Amino acid sequence: FLSCKHCQADMEESKGLKSDVPIYHAASQFPPVYTLPPGIVVVPQGPAPPQPPDYLLLSVFTILCCFWPLGLVGLLKSMETRTHYQSGRFAQAETSSREARFYNRIGIAIGIIAQIVIWVIVIIIVVASVVAQVAAATANQEDDKQYD
């Protein structure tokens, strides 16, 4: 007879089982225990945490519409997030996700500021041009009146 490792109940010895293999009841809630060579430690892990957002689409948007150098860095961090998660390095995946979000936000902010500055410069140039044309037209009318 062999006994259950957890409840010590006697069980009939099945053919081919060695006495050093732990035996469990069929309805046991305990996981099987495997004998490993010395020096190897198995740490049981729970389910994998949810994948952190990789901000891939935001990276593509930043590259195309805002400030492409930081969008490119964000894209690389996005791909790094996926790679780390798939290889089981969850903490590094979370870090890469935060970095991707950071670089994309900075890239978008730079893009928005650059657009505002460009539009202000364009408006100033257009207004200055219109003012110059009106002034030139007024000066021409005054010159025409002097000669009349």
Beta strands, then each sheet from edge to edge (+ up, - down):
strand 1: 2-3
strand 2: 10-11
sheet 1: 1+ 2-
end
